[in-house]
Amino acid sequence: MSNDPASLSVTSFKGVGPKVAEKLARLGLHTVQDILFHLPLRYEDRTRVVPIGSLRPGESAVVQGEVLLTEIKFGRRRSLLSRISDGTGSLTIRLFHFNAAQKASLERGATIR
């Protein structure tokens, strides 16, 4: 047996028993090193804010702006509509499943990201 901690079995972690070890093994994770190098499929950089005016259809982006208007629309399904602007453009977001806290965070004049 090696003295290298990375070569230890995943069962050396507290809370990892036979059932969890079996699930990890299905993912190809047998050692501590396997877990350390098990990286996400993709990464989204949420630190870079993109101006609304430079958004392109189909791209994922983080925007920051001021809430201009928020209202609840009733129809086949209740939805929360909010208009956001950052000076370069504006956009409308629509939430179908929302709660009171989300509605409160989208008050007029609030800056959201």
C-alpha positions as CSV (number, residue, x, y, z in Angstrom):
1,M,0.0,0.0,0.0
2,S,1.3,3.5,-0.9
3,N,1.7,6.3,1.5
4,D,0.2,8.7,-1.1
5,P,-3.2,10.0,0.2
6,A,-4.4,10.4,-3.3
7,S,-4.3,6.6,-3.9
8,L,-6.6,5.9,-0.9
9,S,-9.9,4.3,-1.6
10,V,-13.0,6.5,-1.6
11,T,-14.3,4.4,1.4
12,S,-11.6,6.2,3.5
13,F,-14.0,9.2,3.5
14,K,-16.3,9.5,6.4
15,G,-19.8,8.7,5.3
16,V,-18.8,6.7,2.2
17,G,-19.9,3.1,2.7
18,P,-20.4,0.2,0.3
19,K,-23.6,1.7,-1.3
20,V,-22.0,5.1,-2.0
21,A,-18.7,3.5,-3.1
22,E,-20.7,1.4,-5.6
23,K,-22.4,4.5,-7.0
24,L,-19.0,6.3,-7.3
25,A,-17.6,3.2,-9.0
26,R,-20.3,3.5,-11.7
27,L,-18.8,6.9,-12.4
28,G,-15.3,5.5,-12.5
29,L,-14.3,7.0,-9.1
30,H,-12.4,4.5,-7.0
31,T,-9.6,6.6,-5.3
32,V,-9.3,10.1,-3.7
33,Q,-7.3,11.2,-6.8
34,D,-10.2,10.1,-9.1
35,I,-12.6,12.4,-7.1
36,L,-10.1,15.3,-7.1
37,F,-9.9,15.2,-10.9
38,H,-13.6,14.6,-11.5
39,L,-14.4,18.0,-13.1
40,P,-17.7,19.4,-14.4
41,L,-18.7,18.9,-18.0
42,R,-18.7,22.7,-18.6
43,Y,-18.1,25.9,-16.7
44,E,-20.0,29.1,-16.8
45,D,-18.1,32.3,-15.8
46,R,-20.6,34.2,-13.8
47,T,-18.2,37.0,-13.0
48,R,-18.2,38.6,-16.4
49,V,-21.2,40.9,-16.9
50,V,-22.3,41.5,-20.5
51,P,-24.1,44.7,-21.5
52,I,-27.7,44.0,-22.5
53,G,-27.1,45.9,-25.8
54,S,-24.5,43.4,-26.9
55,L,-26.4,40.2,-26.2
56,R,-26.8,37.7,-29.1
57,P,-29.7,35.2,-29.4
58,G,-28.8,31.7,-28.1
59,E,-25.9,32.9,-26.0
60,S,-25.8,32.4,-22.2
61,A,-24.7,35.6,-20.4
62,V,-24.8,37.3,-17.1
63,V,-26.4,40.8,-17.2
64,Q,-26.9,43.4,-14.5
65,G,-29.5,46.1,-14.7
66,E,-32.1,48.2,-13.0
67,V,-35.7,46.9,-12.7
68,L,-38.0,49.2,-14.6
69,L,-41.3,47.4,-14.2
70,T,-42.6,44.2,-12.6
71,E,-46.1,42.9,-12.9
72,I,-48.0,39.6,-12.6
73,K,-49.8,38.5,-15.7
74,F,-52.8,36.2,-15.5
75,G,-53.7,33.9,-18.4
76,R,-53.5,30.2,-18.9
77,R,-50.7,30.3,-16.4
78,R,-49.8,33.0,-13.9
79,S,-46.4,34.6,-14.7
80,L,-44.2,37.3,-13.3
81,L,-42.9,39.8,-16.0
82,S,-40.0,42.1,-15.2
83,R,-38.4,44.7,-17.5
84,I,-34.7,45.2,-16.9
85,S,-32.4,48.0,-18.3
86,D,-28.7,48.8,-18.1
87,G,-28.5,51.9,-20.3
88,T,-27.3,49.9,-23.4
89,G,-30.7,48.1,-23.8
90,S,-33.5,46.4,-22.0
91,L,-34.9,43.0,-21.8
92,T,-38.0,41.3,-20.3
93,I,-37.8,38.2,-18.1
94,R,-40.7,36.0,-17.5
95,L,-40.9,33.6,-14.5
96,F,-43.6,31.0,-14.5
97,H,-42.9,29.4,-11.1
98,F,-42.1,32.2,-8.7
99,N,-42.5,33.0,-5.0
100,A,-43.1,36.1,-3.0
101,A,-39.4,36.6,-2.3
102,Q,-38.6,36.6,-6.0
103,K,-41.3,39.1,-6.6
104,A,-40.0,41.3,-3.8
105,S,-36.5,41.2,-5.1
106,L,-37.7,42.5,-8.5
107,E,-39.1,45.8,-7.1
108,R,-38.9,48.8,-9.3
109,G,-35.5,50.6,-9.0
110,A,-33.7,47.5,-7.7
111,T,-30.4,46.5,-9.3
112,I,-30.2,42.8,-10.1
113,R,-27.7,40.5,-11.6
